[in-house]
Amino acid sequence: MVDYSVKGQVALLEVNNPPVNALSTAVRTGLRDGIAKASKDPKVKAIIICGKGQTFPAGADIREFGQPPRAPWLIEVGDSIEASLKPVVAAIHGTCLGGGLEVSLFCHYRIAVKSARVGFPEVNLGLLPGAAGTQRLPRLVGLPVALDMITSGRHVTALDAKKYGILDELVAGDLINAAIKYAMSVVGKPLMERRLRYKQVPGADKAREVCEAAMAQVKRKYKGYEAPVECVRAVRASVDLPYADGIRMESELFKQLNASGQARAQQYAFFAERTVSRWSMPNGSYRTAKALPVKTTAVLGAGTMGTGIAVCLLSAGLPVILLEQNEKLLQNGLRTIKALMEGSVKLGKVPMEVAQKATTLLKPTLNYEDLKDVDLVIEAVFENLKLKREVFGKLDKICKPSALLCSNTSTLDIDLAATSRPDKVAGMHFFAPAYHMRLLENIYGTKTSFMVEEGANPYEIDQIMEDLGMPMGPFKVRDLSGIDIGWRITQEVAKSLGTTITKETKYLGGERYCGIGDDLYEKGRHGRKTGLGFYKYEKKGGKISTPDPDALDIIEAYRQRRGIVKCKISSQEVIERQMYSSINEGFKILEEGICTRPEDIDISWLYGFTFPKYLGGPMFYASRIGLQKVYERICYYHENFPLKQRDCKDLRRRGSSTSGVYTMYPALGVVINSYCDMTTDGGGWTWVFWEVAVDAATRCCWRSPPFFYGYVEVYGYVEVCRLCRGNDNLHLLLSNGESEMRFDMEDFNNNTRYLQYTTFTVGNETSRYLATLSGPSGNVGT
Ligand SMILES: CCCCCCC/C=C/C(=O)SCCNC(=O)CCNC(=O)[C@H](O)C(C)(C)COP(=O)(O)OP(=O)(O)OC[C@H]1O[C@@H](n2cnc3c(N)ncnc32)[C@H](O)[C@@H]1OP(=O)(O)O
């Protein structure tokens, strides 16, 4: 795992653990032993640590995080590197990330090739750099850069890393030869000043303002995520505490994060992202499929989706022919594309050269004949079946037989696009904004306006979902994608069902129909583009949304017309009805064989709807709640709001066959038993125990530490009992599905992190809830 050799007077420790040289137990052992061996060898004057193959170590082995930790700890290995009396040089290529960057920060010198990248991506796994990274990076580069790198997880180019002072030198040519030369040049130089633990953090006098600003920023930017907040706390300790105490605090915070549900979910998402690329269908798989070469493309329609798709293709360096029906629409589209490209460059998402090249790759046209040689056509015309069929008819005649003809439809049946080449016709549904979202797929959405019909306020629903970590609530999304689009889609669906939608329509195709969108549409409120939708915007096409009393009046008038008595819907119900309907659809998709694994569905949500990664995805979320529980709630909603939630046999089977939590995340092992116990002792303290055992294959079992810190869900008769770590306050949320109670536990912030040290002194109501918790139901008992 670590190849040891001596070249002249230099010992070479080459980490050899493909594909990314992760710092597994064997690698850590190899590094520790290598340093000891080189230190004892009188011939050796300097030591080099590097990676064999593609990269310097890209971090700890993520698969080890779910298992009992094994010595040697990375930090001990690091200490032995730093203590070496012979200079140790990190020779970096590829991606030097996480634990890899920490190893390099223990080395006395760091050199790299220009193509290398460094970073601390732990935050994306729900963690913080736990092997001294939060204490050593600030000492090397100061707080602003350290905070930015550690809370964002971004990869930094070698050039920038040199600028920040992370790297001592950039080298060209053969890295090992350059490293040997470099190592020999530093032999005999004092090492004390190269040991970061003895350095003060530069600019420490500004620590308070800098850290407070960083904390405010991460709370705003990463709502609901625990790790970025803890990253700031840990980095701040590099200034507030002596090195050894800072390390202790970092390690404590790391363990808390690692024991939390968020880290599990984010690590699941990491592996799920990779799993989905290994797709398999009845007629082939990623192993057997061959990509068709696409060198030229065309986009039909220069509206919101068409221009977004064009930008996406142009950013990938593909030539695009943009076709519209008249000059005015075409020119509008070209202006939009130019503005989007400029915006992407400003945000650093597209390099300037790519944007400049894009202008030469884009060809506007009004003539279908110009499409005769393209390899791929994506139509994004109005969601109107007749129009789409016409378009496909023309394309079929004009385009070469091998051309792929794709539709950006989100709802229409692709088989209805009658062509002579059905095998070359596909649905290619981009998610808005098409140039930004990483998902290209067809998936079901949630129909949240049902809840608004019953009495919920769209702004409250959006707020609840945004607090959960969605970047935009569902009504803001509807305004963004266009209420007119939704209107057109339902008109088409009605037509295909041989019916029409009227003011009285309550069911469409057997499902409950909500006409609030139609009422907004009729009043010209088509969303952002018209400046009015569910929200009011600062201008047509604006982004700043404010709640609009006029929209609420339209909704209220709708309710009155239909004789609906407005009722209060709890935030728990909002979350459940959103999430559980998606989970139900997820199981239907699996049942129908459209997707083969829950990971496929979760990744669709993570990419397509920017679902919060700390929840893993709806299917992972369901697995944590327990399918039995989810199924019961779906049945409850199905009975109370008929036709909204449809029964799903597969979920029922899974639900009824499992008593605890059945999970579907093989990357982390199948949970065979999840047990949660909440009890109040004679002294009035409430204790929570949480135990999870995973399957025999991974032979891994973890129990809640003596304290519980983070996030716990308890299921019994009480629907949800959550201990949440909000950005500042810990709170316990109890809900019985109708009402909920939230207890803020401010004491938790003042070093009393232990649940057993907290009493719930909230009178009779609480007793009722706690008494319910002690009832005979399944997982919860006293
Ligand atoms: C108190 C206790 C203290 C403990 C302290 C520990 C502190 C250290 C923490 C860490 O280091 S956390 C890990 C930080 N590193 C990362 O997050 C990097 C993750 N990897 C990537 O970003 C990418 O893989 C890459 C390195 C940029 C390479 O990308 P590329 O597209 O080339 O390849 P992939 O398909 O992504 O990966 C190939 C293959 O490798 C697996 N893999 C990647 N990284 C790891 C890893 N760190 N651990 C285990 N496995 C890893 C990845 O899953 C792929 O395998 P398959 O899934 O396809 O089988």
The ligand as an ORCA input file, in Angstrom:
! r2SCAN-3c Opt
* xyz 0 1
  C     -11.211     11.654     14.822
  C     -11.071     10.860     13.570
  C     -10.347     11.639     12.546
  C     -10.405     11.032     11.179
  C      -9.802     12.000     10.282
  C      -9.998     11.738      8.834
  C      -9.902     13.048      8.126
  C      -9.989     12.903      6.658
  C     -11.151     12.970      6.035
  C     -11.204     12.802      4.586
  O     -10.226     12.768      3.908
  S     -12.736     12.642      3.918
  C     -12.423     12.343      2.204
  C     -12.015     13.565      1.518
  N     -11.873     13.319      0.108
  C     -12.892     13.356     -0.730
  O     -13.990     13.659     -0.374
  C     -12.588     13.034     -2.163
  C     -13.676     12.189     -2.730
  N     -13.362     11.795     -4.087
  C     -13.526     12.622     -5.131
  O     -13.879     13.771     -5.028
  C     -13.262     12.031     -6.481
  O     -13.358     10.658     -6.379
  C     -11.854     12.388     -7.039
  C     -10.760     12.062     -6.054
  C     -11.804     13.877     -7.384
  C     -11.603     11.552     -8.312
  O     -12.670     11.757     -9.203
  P     -12.842     10.806    -10.472
  O     -14.004     11.328    -11.228
  O     -11.547     10.663    -11.160
  O     -13.160      9.374     -9.894
  P     -14.431      8.857     -9.095
  O     -15.301      8.104    -10.025
  O     -15.040      9.939     -8.315
  O     -13.756      7.853     -8.057
  C     -13.117      6.660     -8.489
  C     -13.407      5.585     -7.483
  O     -12.769      5.917     -6.257
  C     -13.718      5.898     -5.193
  N     -13.314      6.941     -4.237
  C     -13.008      8.207     -4.506
  N     -12.629      8.857     -3.401
  C     -12.679      7.942     -2.404
  C     -12.389      7.999     -1.024
  N     -11.919      9.121     -0.455
  N     -12.579      6.902     -0.303
  C     -13.016      5.748     -0.852
  N     -13.307      5.636     -2.185
  C     -13.137      6.719     -2.931
  C     -15.042      6.238     -5.861
  O     -16.097      5.798     -5.081
  C     -14.899      5.473     -7.169
  O     -15.113      4.125     -6.914
  P     -16.486      3.457     -7.333
  O     -17.523      4.070     -6.429
  O     -16.688      3.818     -8.757
  O     -16.276      2.014     -7.064
*
